[in-house]
Amino acid sequence: MSTTTIREIREIIREEPVMHPRILEALRSGPLTVPEIAEAIGSPTDEVLFWVMGMRRYGKIREVKDPTDDGYFRYEATNWAVPA
């Protein structure tokens, strides 16, 4: 594994706190797939996947039950993550 790959992953993870509010804002309109979230916030899909999985792990978003016809799961904000 090259040090460039490690640095890139660190940069992606470093941006996570900044990206969570943007992702939650995109989800206000309803559940979205990772590619749809990426398009909505203008970030690469592979980076959005890191952020979405982190948000899922910490209970900020959850999967909607059934995948799309393309096999993607849609994600929605949990009540815990949405400010009143």
N, C-alpha and C positions, 0 to 999 in steps of 0.2 A: 504494500500500500504506500502510495506517495504522500509526502507531507502536504502537497497541494490539496489532495482530497480531504485530509484531516482539517486543514485550514478552512476550506470551503464549508464543511459541515459545521465547524465552530462558528463561522459567520452566520450561517442559517439559524443556528440555535440562539446566537446572541440577539438576533432580531425578533425572536419569539414574543417577548413582552410587548413589543410595538405592534406586532401583527395581530394579536388576539382581538383587540377592539375592532380592527378593520374587518376581520373575519366575522365577528359577531354582527357588525353592521350589515355586511352582505347577507347574512342569514335572516335579517329582519323581514325580508320579503318572502321567506319560506325556505324549506329544506333545499339544499344544493349538493351536488357531487363535488369531489375535489377539483376536477377540471372546471366546473362552473364557478367555484369559489375563486380559483386561480384567475379566471377571466374577469370576474367582478372586481378583484383587488389589483389586477395588473401585475401578478407575480408568476414565476414559473411553477408549473404543476408539481414538480419534484420537491420544491421548497415548501409549497403549501401542504403537501402530504406530511412533512415533518411537523408543521405547526398544528394541523388538524389532529394528528395522532396524539400530540401532547395535550391538546385541549380535551380530547376524548378521555385520555388517561386521568385527567384531573377533574372530570365531570362537568366541564363547561359546555360541551356539546355531546350529542348522542346520535347513533345511527337510527335512521328510519327503517322500519321492519324489512321491507322488500327492496331488493336491488333494482336498478333500471334495466331496460332491455339490453343495454350494453354491459351489464354486470357491475356497474358502479353503485355503491351505497350512497344515499343522500344523508346529509347530516343536518341537524337542527340544534339550536341553542336550547340548553336546559333552563328551567325556571331559575335556577341558582345563578346562571350567568347573565340573565337579562335584568338590567336595573329597572327599578319601579318608576 
